[in-house]
């Protein structure tokens, strides 16, 4: 399917879902007597709110932008996430406006739209199957070569995409073929006859033509038979590690890692989540918790309510990190890490640290943009210098904003660094998060953080 067709079908589906939402709302408002959208402004506002939250959810989840939009299972999961986000948004709207909406109307609007989306997806699935049949979207492919690149390519075809059928693998090395992880169908010169006999549409060669000149002739013969021939270069010849390819115009650019948060759209999604979440916490929790903690901290020990410390932020830029004070005022606060049974800890501070309540003021840092809800935990400036000398990849974690919680923290790698191995594991988890970020991963980490906090964490002290 060409790019124009992709945008056409994506736009049609987007309008189809939006139309379904409004049709459902109008039908329900017609049958529920209290919900007259033309006479009661609160129901008109409900219409607008539901549309806005649905479109916001579509944007946050990138529902119609998925590269695997023809994969019905993946697309259905994305649709469900989007639906849940929109429902949560509408419930939040009802909560803050305090309009006396009909419970029957609200319930039916959720159920009706959910069923409408289900019907849309069933019809869409039928359309996809029709497109596969009538436009031959499903491709039959073969792979030439038996190496690491071919193995990764085969794994992708078999596990990640529903639109490709891998029918054979070809290689001239008989010894390697006998020990191949995937069955070798034949040698390279047999590949074209196999392609003709099995309606192959694409041939992928993971062997460089410089090492086997016959591949140039094979590529020309394949194209004469209307079979697409594609070379898959092994860039590890030049860079001895996994690399990622991007394009500036039509120029291929190699990078040492993929970084989803370098994409402007992803940055906006993460920032929107940070602002929305931190705003809710500030209004509904910190508005009463800060005065309460201020009173308890003052009664418990002498000193300020808040502990403000310079910590390393994005691109290693220092920022003022905010916490409830949990230690007695001391001269080592910016030099010495808190240890288990630390004598500097106040009785109240021990509880605050164990329950993570001392970290909650950092939602102000999130709101101001110094931090994110999820990301690598920020370290004091001295430790940034020390840890850089201990582990050469340490500074990579500063490509993104530090977070209140993170992938390392929910796996137990938090608190005091007692040996280099703990630091290495923490950094590896931070880098994994940087390379695999998604909005859903952030939500997952937030939920797991709540779970770990309730369950209790032995490293929280």
Secondary structure, 3 states (H helix, E strand, C coil): CCHHHHHHHHHHHHHHHHHHHHHHHHHHHHHCCCCCCCCCHHHHHHHHHHHHHHHHHHHHHCHHHCCCCCCHHHHHHHHHHHHHHHHHHHHHHHHHHCCCCCHHHHHHHHHHHHHHHHHHHHHHHHHHHHHHHHHCCCEEEEEECCCHHHHHHHHHHHHCCCCEEEEEEECCCHHHHHCCCCCCCECHHHHHHHHHHCCCCEEEECCCCCCCCHHHHHHHHHHHCCCEEEECCCHHHCCCCCCEEEEECCEEEEECCCCHHHCHHHHHHHHHHHHHHHHHHHHHHHHHHHHHHHHHHHHHCCCCCEEEEEEECHHHCEEEEEEECCECCCCCCCCCCCCCCCCCECHHHHHHHHHCHHHCCHHHHHHHCCCEEECCCCCEHHHHHHHHHHCCCHHHHHHCCCEEECHHHHCCCCCCCCCHHHHHHHHHHHHHHHHHCCHHHHHHHHHHHHHHHHHCCCCCC
